Amino acid sequence: MYEKWVDPVTEGPAFAVLNKLMKERILVIDGAMGTAVQKYKLTEEQFRGDRYKNHTKDLKAGAYTRSLFSST
Protein backbone atom coordinates (compact mmCIF):
# COMPACT_ATOMS: atom_id res chain seq x y z
CA MET A 1 0.00 0.00 0.00
CA TYR A 2 1.32 3.48 0.74
CA GLU A 3 2.40 5.42 3.79
CA LYS A 4 0.08 8.06 5.14
CA TRP A 5 1.37 11.55 4.48
CA VAL A 6 1.69 13.71 7.58
CA ASP A 7 1.22 17.42 6.95
CA PRO A 8 3.47 19.62 9.09
CA VAL A 9 0.97 22.50 8.85
CA THR A 10 -1.22 23.14 11.87
CA GLU A 11 -4.83 22.43 11.03
CA GLY A 12 -7.11 25.45 11.29
CA PRO A 13 -10.92 25.71 11.11
CA ALA A 14 -10.95 25.24 7.32
CA PHE A 15 -9.50 21.74 7.69
CA ALA A 16 -12.49 20.59 9.73
CA VAL A 17 -14.85 21.86 7.03
CA LEU A 18 -12.87 20.16 4.24
CA ASN A 19 -12.59 16.88 6.16
CA LYS A 20 -16.37 16.88 6.72
CA LEU A 21 -17.06 17.58 3.05
CA MET A 22 -14.63 14.86 1.90
CA LYS A 23 -16.57 12.32 3.95
CA GLU A 24 -19.84 13.37 2.30
CA ARG A 25 -18.94 13.87 -1.38
CA ILE A 26 -16.26 13.95 -4.04
CA LEU A 27 -14.27 17.16 -4.02
CA VAL A 28 -12.45 18.42 -7.09
CA ILE A 29 -9.39 20.27 -5.83
CA ASP A 30 -7.33 22.06 -8.42
CA GLY A 31 -3.65 22.87 -8.12
CA ALA A 32 -0.90 21.02 -6.30
CA MET A 33 -3.27 18.38 -4.87
CA GLY A 34 -2.84 16.28 -8.00
CA THR A 35 0.94 16.43 -7.62
CA ALA A 36 0.65 15.40 -3.96
CA VAL A 37 -1.51 12.39 -4.86
CA GLN A 38 0.85 11.36 -7.69
CA LYS A 39 3.73 11.02 -5.19
CA TYR A 40 2.01 7.89 -3.84
CA LYS A 41 2.32 6.20 -7.27
CA LEU A 42 -1.07 4.55 -6.86
CA THR A 43 -2.18 1.83 -9.23
CA GLU A 44 -5.44 2.29 -11.12
CA GLU A 45 -7.09 -0.11 -8.65
CA GLN A 46 -5.85 1.84 -5.61
CA PHE A 47 -6.85 5.15 -7.20
CA ARG A 48 -10.42 3.92 -7.82
CA GLY A 49 -10.99 2.32 -4.43
CA ASP A 50 -14.17 0.32 -3.83
CA ARG A 51 -16.55 3.03 -4.96
CA TYR A 52 -15.29 3.21 -8.56
CA LYS A 53 -13.83 -0.27 -9.02
CA ASN A 54 -16.29 -1.08 -11.83
CA HIS A 55 -16.04 2.23 -13.69
CA THR A 56 -15.67 1.74 -17.45
CA LYS A 57 -12.92 4.36 -17.98
CA ASP A 58 -9.41 4.72 -16.59
CA LEU A 59 -9.61 7.38 -13.89
CA LYS A 60 -5.99 7.61 -12.78
CA ALA A 61 -4.62 9.28 -15.90
CA GLY A 62 -7.06 12.15 -15.55
CA ALA A 63 -8.09 12.43 -19.21
CA TYR A 64 -11.61 11.21 -18.44
CA THR A 65 -11.92 13.49 -15.43
CA ARG A 66 -10.65 16.48 -17.42
CA SER A 67 -13.20 15.71 -20.16
CA LEU A 68 -16.02 16.15 -17.63
CA PHE A 69 -15.05 19.81 -17.26
CA SER A 70 -14.05 20.57 -20.83
CA SER A 71 -16.04 23.14 -22.74
CA THR A 72 -15.37 21.50 -26.12
N, CA, C and O atoms as a GROMACS GRO file, in nm:
protein
  288
    1MET      N    1   0.085  -0.117   0.000
    1MET     CA    2   0.000   0.000   0.000
    1MET      C    3   0.089   0.123   0.000
    1MET      O    4   0.193   0.122  -0.066
    2TYR      N    5   0.054   0.226   0.070
    2TYR     CA    6   0.132   0.348   0.074
    2TYR      C    7   0.132   0.402   0.216
    2TYR      O    8   0.044   0.371   0.296
    3GLU      N    9   0.232   0.483   0.246
    3GLU     CA   10   0.240   0.542   0.379
    3GLU      C   11   0.156   0.668   0.385
    3GLU      O   12   0.151   0.746   0.290
    4LYS      N   13   0.089   0.687   0.496
    4LYS     CA   14   0.008   0.806   0.514
    4LYS      C   15   0.098   0.928   0.521
    4LYS      O   16   0.199   0.928   0.592
    5TRP      N   17   0.062   1.031   0.448
    5TRP     CA   18   0.137   1.155   0.448
    5TRP      C   19   0.097   1.236   0.570
    5TRP      O   20  -0.021   1.250   0.600
    6VAL      N   21   0.195   1.289   0.640
    6VAL     CA   22   0.169   1.371   0.758
    6VAL      C   23   0.203   1.515   0.724
    6VAL      O   24   0.319   1.547   0.695
    7ASP      N   25   0.104   1.601   0.728
    7ASP     CA   26   0.122   1.742   0.695
    7ASP      C   27   0.178   1.816   0.816
    7ASP      O   28   0.122   1.808   0.925
    8PRO      N   29   0.290   1.888   0.797
    8PRO     CA   30   0.347   1.962   0.909
    8PRO      C   31   0.272   2.090   0.944
    8PRO      O   32   0.303   2.154   1.044
    9VAL      N   33   0.173   2.127   0.862
    9VAL     CA   34   0.097   2.250   0.885
    9VAL      C   35  -0.007   2.227   0.994
    9VAL      O   36  -0.073   2.123   0.997
   10THR      N   37  -0.020   2.322   1.083
   10THR     CA   38  -0.122   2.314   1.187
   10THR      C   39  -0.259   2.328   1.124
   10THR      O   40  -0.283   2.419   1.044
   11GLU      N   41  -0.349   2.240   1.160
   11GLU     CA   42  -0.483   2.243   1.103
   11GLU      C   43  -0.567   2.353   1.167
   11GLU      O   44  -0.581   2.360   1.289
   12GLY      N   45  -0.622   2.439   1.083
   12GLY     CA   46  -0.711   2.545   1.129
   12GLY      C   47  -0.856   2.506   1.107
   12GLY      O   48  -0.884   2.391   1.072
   13PRO      N   49  -0.949   2.599   1.126
   13PRO     CA   50  -1.092   2.571   1.111
   13PRO      C   51  -1.131   2.521   0.972
   13PRO      O   52  -1.225   2.442   0.959
   14ALA      N   53  -1.061   2.566   0.868
   14ALA     CA   54  -1.095   2.524   0.732
   14ALA      C   55  -1.073   2.374   0.712
   14ALA      O   56  -1.143   2.311   0.633
   15PHE      N   57  -0.977   2.318   0.783
   15PHE     CA   58  -0.950   2.174   0.769
   15PHE      C   59  -1.069   2.092   0.815
   15PHE      O   60  -1.102   1.991   0.753
   16ALA      N   61  -1.132   2.132   0.923
   16ALA     CA   62  -1.249   2.058   0.973
   16ALA      C   63  -1.361   2.060   0.869
   16ALA      O   64  -1.428   1.959   0.848
   17VAL      N   65  -1.381   2.175   0.806
   17VAL     CA   66  -1.485   2.186   0.703
   17VAL      C   67  -1.452   2.096   0.585
   17VAL      O   68  -1.538   2.022   0.537
   18LEU      N   69  -1.327   2.101   0.538
   18LEU     CA   70  -1.287   2.016   0.424
   18LEU      C   71  -1.296   1.868   0.459
   18LEU      O   72  -1.346   1.790   0.378
   19ASN      N   73  -1.251   1.829   0.576
   19ASN     CA   74  -1.260   1.688   0.616
   19ASN      C   75  -1.404   1.640   0.620
   19ASN      O   76  -1.433   1.528   0.578
   20LYS      N   77  -1.494   1.724   0.669
   20LYS     CA   78  -1.637   1.688   0.672
   20LYS      C   79  -1.690   1.671   0.530
   20LYS      O   80  -1.759   1.573   0.501
   21LEU      N   81  -1.659   1.765   0.442
   21LEU     CA   82  -1.706   1.757   0.305
   21LEU      C   83  -1.652   1.634   0.232
   21LEU      O   84  -1.724   1.571   0.155
   22MET      N   85  -1.524   1.601   0.257
   22MET     CA   86  -1.463   1.486   0.190
   22MET      C   87  -1.528   1.354   0.233
   22MET      O   88  -1.524   1.256   0.159
   23LYS      N   89  -1.586   1.352   0.349
   23LYS     CA   90  -1.657   1.232   0.394
   23LYS      C   91  -1.796   1.222   0.332
   23LYS      O   92  -1.855   1.114   0.329
   24GLU      N   93  -1.848   1.334   0.283
   24GLU     CA   94  -1.984   1.337   0.229
   24GLU      C   95  -1.991   1.331   0.078
   24GLU      O   96  -2.091   1.284   0.024
   25ARG      N   97  -1.886   1.377   0.008
   25ARG     CA   98  -1.894   1.387  -0.138
   25ARG      C   99  -1.755   1.389  -0.200
   25ARG      O  100  -1.654   1.393  -0.129
   26ILE      N  101  -1.751   1.386  -0.330
   26ILE     CA  102  -1.626   1.395  -0.404
   26ILE      C  103  -1.593   1.543  -0.419
   26ILE      O  104  -1.676   1.622  -0.463
   27LEU      N  105  -1.472   1.578  -0.384
   27LEU     CA  106  -1.427   1.716  -0.402
   27LEU      C  107  -1.328   1.720  -0.518
   27LEU      O  108  -1.241   1.634  -0.529
   28VAL      N  109  -1.342   1.820  -0.601
   28VAL     CA  110  -1.245   1.842  -0.709
   28VAL      C  111  -1.158   1.958  -0.662
   28VAL      O  112  -1.203   2.072  -0.652
   29ILE      N  113  -1.032   1.926  -0.634
   29ILE     CA  114  -0.939   2.027  -0.584
   29ILE      C  115  -0.834   2.050  -0.690
   29ILE      O  116  -0.763   1.958  -0.729
   30ASP      N  117  -0.825   2.171  -0.736
   30ASP     CA  118  -0.733   2.206  -0.842
   30ASP      C  119  -0.601   2.253  -0.781
   30ASP      O  120  -0.597   2.302  -0.669
   31GLY      N  121  -0.493   2.236  -0.856
   31GLY     CA  122  -0.365   2.287  -0.812
   31GLY      C  123  -0.270   2.174  -0.773
   31GLY      O  124  -0.267   2.070  -0.839
   32ALA      N  125  -0.195   2.195  -0.669
   32ALA     CA  126  -0.090   2.102  -0.630
   32ALA      C  127  -0.142   1.972  -0.570
   32ALA      O  128  -0.064   1.880  -0.546
   33MET      N  129  -0.272   1.961  -0.544
   33MET     CA  130  -0.327   1.838  -0.487
   33MET      C  131  -0.298   1.718  -0.576
   33MET      O  132  -0.265   1.611  -0.527
   34GLY      N  133  -0.312   1.737  -0.707
   34GLY     CA  134  -0.284   1.628  -0.800
   34GLY      C  135  -0.140   1.581  -0.790
   34GLY      O  136  -0.113   1.462  -0.795
   35THR      N  137  -0.049   1.675  -0.776
   35THR     CA  138   0.094   1.643  -0.762
   35THR      C  139   0.117   1.566  -0.632
   35THR      O  140   0.194   1.471  -0.629
   36ALA      N  141   0.050   1.608  -0.526
   36ALA     CA  142   0.065   1.540  -0.396
   36ALA      C  143   0.016   1.396  -0.405
   36ALA      O  144   0.079   1.306  -0.350
   37VAL      N  145  -0.096   1.374  -0.472
   37VAL     CA  146  -0.151   1.239  -0.486
   37VAL      C  147  -0.059   1.154  -0.573
   37VAL      O  148  -0.041   1.035  -0.545
   38GLN      N  149  -0.002   1.211  -0.679
   38GLN     CA  150   0.085   1.136  -0.769
   38GLN      C  151   0.209   1.082  -0.699
   38GLN      O  152   0.264   0.981  -0.741
   39LYS      N  153   0.254   1.148  -0.592
   39LYS     CA  154   0.373   1.102  -0.519
   39LYS      C  155   0.354   0.963  -0.462
   39LYS      O  156   0.452   0.892  -0.438
   40TYR      N  157   0.228   0.922  -0.439
   40TYR     CA  158   0.201   0.789  -0.384
   40TYR      C  159   0.214   0.679  -0.489
   40TYR      O  160   0.219   0.561  -0.454
   41LYS      N  161   0.219   0.716  -0.618
   41LYS     CA  162   0.232   0.620  -0.727
   41LYS      C  163   0.127   0.508  -0.716
   41LYS      O  164   0.159   0.389  -0.722
   42LEU      N  165   0.002   0.550  -0.699
   42LEU     CA  166  -0.107   0.455  -0.686
   42LEU      C  167  -0.133   0.382  -0.816
   42LEU      O  168  -0.116   0.439  -0.924
   43THR      N  169  -0.173   0.258  -0.805
   43THR     CA  170  -0.218   0.183  -0.923
   43THR      C  171  -0.359   0.230  -0.957
   43THR      O  172  -0.423   0.299  -0.878
   44GLU      N  173  -0.407   0.194  -1.074
   44GLU     CA  174  -0.544   0.229  -1.112
   44GLU      C  175  -0.643   0.175  -1.009
   44GLU      O  176  -0.738   0.243  -0.971
   45GLU      N  177  -0.620   0.052  -0.963
   45GLU     CA  178  -0.709  -0.011  -0.865
   45GLU      C  179  -0.710   0.067  -0.733
   45GLU      O  180  -0.817   0.090  -0.675
   46GLN      N  181  -0.593   0.107  -0.686
   46GLN     CA  182  -0.585   0.184  -0.561
   46GLN      C  183  -0.651   0.322  -0.578
   46GLN      O  184  -0.719   0.370  -0.488
   47PHE      N  185  -0.630   0.382  -0.694
   47PHE     CA  186  -0.685   0.515  -0.720
   47PHE      C  187  -0.838   0.511  -0.719
   47PHE      O  188  -0.902   0.604  -0.669
   48ARG      N  189  -0.896   0.404  -0.774
   48ARG     CA  190  -1.042   0.392  -0.782
   48ARG      C  191  -1.105   0.359  -0.647
   48ARG      O  192  -1.213   0.410  -0.615
   49GLY      N  193  -1.040   0.276  -0.569
   49GLY     CA  194  -1.099   0.232  -0.443
   49GLY      C  195  -1.221   0.145  -0.470
   49GLY      O  196  -1.244   0.103  -0.584
   50ASP      N  197  -1.297   0.117  -0.368
   50ASP     CA  198  -1.416   0.032  -0.383
   50ASP      C  199  -1.528   0.102  -0.459
   50ASP      O  200  -1.601   0.039  -0.535
   51ARG      N  201  -1.541   0.232  -0.438
   51ARG     CA  202  -1.654   0.303  -0.496
   51ARG      C  203  -1.654   0.301  -0.649
   51ARG      O  204  -1.760   0.289  -0.710
   52TYR      N  205  -1.536   0.313  -0.710
   52TYR     CA  206  -1.529   0.321  -0.856
   52TYR      C  207  -1.459   0.202  -0.919
   52TYR      O  208  -1.409   0.212  -1.031
   53LYS      N  209  -1.455   0.090  -0.850
   53LYS     CA  210  -1.383  -0.027  -0.902
   53LYS      C  211  -1.440  -0.080  -1.033
   53LYS      O  212  -1.366  -0.143  -1.109
   54ASN      N  213  -1.567  -0.057  -1.061
   54ASN     CA  214  -1.629  -0.108  -1.184
   54ASN      C  215  -1.650   0.000  -1.289
   54ASN      O  216  -1.723  -0.022  -1.386
   55HIS      N  217  -1.588   0.115  -1.271
   55HIS     CA  218  -1.604   0.223  -1.369
   55HIS      C  219  -1.546   0.179  -1.503
   55HIS      O  220  -1.447   0.105  -1.507
   56THR      N  221  -1.606   0.223  -1.612
   56THR     CA  222  -1.566   0.174  -1.745
   56THR      C  223  -1.447   0.248  -1.805
   56THR      O  224  -1.394   0.205  -1.907
   57LYS      N  225  -1.405   0.358  -1.745
   57LYS     CA  226  -1.292   0.436  -1.798
   57LYS      C  227  -1.178   0.437  -1.697
   57LYS      O  228  -1.200   0.424  -1.576
   58ASP      N  229  -1.054   0.453  -1.748
   58ASP     CA  230  -0.941   0.472  -1.659
   58ASP      C  231  -0.956   0.609  -1.593
   58ASP      O  232  -0.979   0.709  -1.660
   59LEU      N  233  -0.943   0.613  -1.462
   59LEU     CA  234  -0.961   0.738  -1.390
   59LEU      C  235  -0.827   0.798  -1.346
   59LEU      O  236  -0.816   0.920  -1.328
   60LYS      N  237  -0.727   0.716  -1.330
   60LYS     CA  238  -0.599   0.761  -1.278
   60LYS      C  239  -0.532   0.863  -1.368
   60LYS      O  240  -0.477   0.962  -1.320
   61ALA      N  241  -0.534   0.841  -1.497
   61ALA     CA  242  -0.462   0.928  -1.590
   61ALA      C  243  -0.520   1.068  -1.594
   61ALA      O  244  -0.449   1.163  -1.627
   62GLY      N  245  -0.646   1.083  -1.563
   62GLY     CA  246  -0.706   1.215  -1.555
   62GLY      C  247  -0.773   1.263  -1.683
   62GLY      O  248  -0.848   1.360  -1.679
   63ALA      N  249  -0.749   1.197  -1.796
   63ALA     CA  250  -0.809   1.243  -1.921
   63ALA      C  251  -0.961   1.238  -1.914
   63ALA      O  252  -1.028   1.331  -1.960
   64TYR      N  253  -1.015   1.132  -1.856
   64TYR     CA  254  -1.161   1.120  -1.844
   64TYR      C  255  -1.214   1.229  -1.751
   64TYR      O  256  -1.314   1.294  -1.782
   65THR      N  257  -1.148   1.248  -1.639
   65THR     CA  258  -1.193   1.348  -1.543
   65THR      C  259  -1.186   1.488  -1.605
   65THR      O  260  -1.278   1.568  -1.589
   66ARG      N  261  -1.077   1.517  -1.676
   66ARG     CA  262  -1.065   1.648  -1.742
   66ARG      C  263  -1.176   1.667  -1.845
   66ARG      O  264  -1.225   1.778  -1.863
   67SER      N  265  -1.216   1.559  -1.912
   67SER     CA  266  -1.320   1.571  -2.016
   67SER      C  267  -1.455   1.610  -1.955
   67SER      O  268  -1.539   1.668  -2.024
   68LEU      N  269  -1.477   1.579  -1.830
   68LEU     CA  270  -1.602   1.615  -1.764
   68LEU      C  271  -1.617   1.768  -1.752
   68LEU      O  272  -1.728   1.820  -1.747
   69PHE      N  273  -1.504   1.836  -1.747
   69PHE     CA  274  -1.505   1.980  -1.726
   69PHE      C  275  -1.465   2.059  -1.849
   69PHE      O  276  -1.452   2.182  -1.843
   70SER      N  277  -1.446   1.991  -1.959
   70SER     CA  278  -1.405   2.056  -2.083
   70SER      C  279  -1.523   2.126  -2.148
   70SER      O  280  -1.636   2.077  -2.144
   71SER      N  281  -1.496   2.240  -2.208
   71SER     CA  282  -1.605   2.314  -2.274
   71SER      C  283  -1.618   2.276  -2.420
   71SER      O  284  -1.708   2.325  -2.489
   72THR      N  285  -1.529   2.189  -2.470
   72THR     CA  286  -1.537   2.150  -2.612
   72THR      C  287  -1.586   2.009  -2.627
   72THR      O  288  -1.598   1.959  -2.739
   0.00000   0.00000   0.00000
